[in-house]
Amino acid sequence: MAFQLVFDEMTTVDIPLDESALETWQIQLARADELDAIGTLQRRLAALVAAGISECLDPDLRPPSEAQINYATAIARELNIPISGEALRYRGPMADFISRFVEQFKQRRAQR
């Protein structure tokens, strides 16, 4: 048995596992089946794969950090400008937004 992620009919990723890992997975799968817990095991595996896929993304494609969102929100409020949906979704555009307006923001704050 080999593992393979299937994203669509054109995109698959083979996941190499050694014999020991495959054997252990089969034991885990049998245990889950005996306990009528296949669904639980599938959800655990899905959560781990989803987290792993997120970790594989280039840094600019990852979601912005909480600190970035907080800082950008402060900038947007102070300067009365919107934050683009792309900036709220991706770290790279969020960094661009912050760097584009940070000096204006600091100047405005210093004038208070």
C-alpha positions in Angstrom: 0.0 0.0 0.0 1.3 3.4 -0.9 0.0 6.8 0.0 -1.0 9.3 -2.7 -2.7 12.7 -2.4 -5.1 13.3 -5.3 -5.9 17.0 -5.8 -7.7 16.5 -9.2 -7.3 14.1 -12.1 -4.2 15.9 -13.2 -2.4 16.5 -9.9 -1.2 13.7 -7.6 1.5 13.6 -5.0 3.1 10.3 -4.0 4.0 10.1 -0.3 7.0 7.8 0.2 6.7 5.7 3.4 9.1 3.0 4.4 7.8 -0.5 5.1 7.7 0.0 8.8 5.6 3.1 8.5 3.2 1.4 6.1 2.9 -1.6 8.5 2.3 0.7 11.4 -0.4 2.5 9.4 -2.1 -0.7 8.6 -2.2 -1.6 12.3 -3.6 1.8 13.1 -6.2 1.4 10.4 -7.2 -2.0 11.6 -7.5 -0.7 15.2 -9.7 2.2 14.1 -11.9 -0.2 12.1 -12.3 -2.5 15.2 -13.3 0.5 17.3 -15.6 1.8 14.6 -13.5 4.9 14.5 -12.4 5.1 10.9 -14.1 8.5 10.5 -12.1 9.9 13.5 -8.9 8.6 12.1 -9.7 10.1 8.7 -10.4 13.5 10.3 -7.1 13.4 12.2 -5.2 12.5 9.1 -7.0 15.2 7.1 -6.1 17.9 9.7 -2.5 16.9 9.7 -2.3 16.9 5.9 -4.0 20.3 5.7 -1.5 21.7 8.2 1.4 20.2 6.2 0.2 21.6 3.0 0.0 25.1 4.6 3.6 24.7 5.8 4.7 23.8 2.2 3.4 27.1 0.9 5.9 29.9 0.0 6.0 32.4 2.8 4.3 35.1 0.8 1.3 32.8 0.1 0.7 31.9 3.8 -1.9 33.8 5.7 -0.8 37.0 7.3 0.2 36.8 11.0 -2.0 38.1 13.7 0.6 40.9 14.3 0.5 41.9 10.7 -3.3 42.0 10.7 -3.3 44.1 13.9 -0.7 46.5 12.6 -2.4 46.9 9.2 -5.7 47.5 10.9 -4.2 50.3 12.9 -2.7 51.8 9.8 -6.0 51.5 7.9 -8.0 53.1 10.7 -5.5 55.9 11.2 -5.2 56.7 7.5 -8.8 55.9 6.6 -7.8 53.5 3.8 -9.1 50.0 3.0 -7.0 46.8 3.3 -7.4 44.7 0.2 -8.9 41.3 0.3 -5.6 39.9 -1.1 -3.7 41.5 1.7 -6.0 40.0 4.3 -5.5 36.6 2.6 -1.8 36.5 1.9 1.3 37.4 3.9 3.2 38.9 0.9 0.5 41.5 -0.1 0.0 42.3 3.6 3.7 43.0 4.0 3.4 45.2 0.9 0.5 47.1 2.3 2.3 47.7 5.6 5.5 48.9 3.9 3.6 51.2 1.6 1.8 53.0 4.4 4.0 52.6 7.5 5.8 56.0 7.1 2.6 57.9 6.6 1.2 56.1 9.6 4.2 56.9 11.8 4.1 60.6 10.7 0.4 60.9 11.5 0.9 59.3 14.9 3.8 61.6 15.7 1.6 64.6 15.0 -0.7 63.8 17.8 
